[in-house]
């Protein structure tokens, strides 16, 4: 039996060489695709867990806010105001007692940039019943004060550090500008100390 094959219409194809050349690339692409799918699936699972955790934390924060609001409302009653004022006064005494001039100056000396120095320092209780430090520093440039603010924020003893006012100086040798800086102070003893809780104070007559 004779078969006539027109090579022009049915060209010869070497499938073996084709798969030898491209089979590895196709297999590698398939492996990479599977890896990407696995990473996407694991990322979705972790993202779902993170969303659930965030939702739980939000619920806990909402519960704490409700408890705090109820406690504040209870303590603001006329019959309990005396107890509230006493607890606030005791908390203020405890926080003031935790303030150490030596520790504050040691920490400021550690974070103070060169060619910048403290002119005045004044501790007081903030509106949120937290110990606040107000500094007046002087130096040659604003960049020095900004550097001090950054270093104070990086310290574990200062929070919410900010420049509240600045003033240019003239005729003062070495000092070109002064800055008013405020920050919340976190004493070392605050972690282990016990304060009077306003929301836990027992009202009189109860």
C-alpha positions, 0 to 999 in steps of 0.5 A: 500500500502506498501513501502519498504525503504532501509535506507542504500541507503537513509539515514534519513536527519533532514533538520530542524536541519540543517537549524537551525544550519547553516541557521544563518551562511549562512545568516550572510555570505550573509549579510557580502558579501552584506556589502563588495559589498556596500563598494567596490561600494562606494570606487569605486565611491569615487576613481572615484571622487578623480581621477576627482579632481586630473585631474582637479587640474593637468589641473589647474596647467598646465594652471598656468604654461603656463600663467607663462611661457608666462608672463616670456617670455613677461617680458624677452623681451628687452623692458620689462626688465627694468620693470621686474628688478624693480618688482623683486627689489620691491619684494625683498625689501618687503620680506626683510622688512618682516624679523624680527630678533626678530621673527626669534630668538623667533621661533629658541628658541622655536625649538632649542634642548638642548645642541645646540646653534646658532653660526651665522645667515645670511638672504639672497634672494634665486635664486627663490626670496625667503627669505632664512636663513643660520644658523651655529649651534654647539653642542655635536652630529649630532642627535641634529642638525637632531632634530632641522631640524625636528622641523624647518620643523614642524614649519610654519615659515621654509620650505625646511630645510636641513643640507648643511655642518658639521664639527667636532671640537676639543678642544672646550669645550661642542661643538663637531661638527658644522652644516650649515643649510639652510631654507626658512623663511616664515614671519608672515606678508607674508599672509596679505602683498601685494607684487609686482607681476612680471607677473602682472607688467605693461610694460613701453610704454603700 
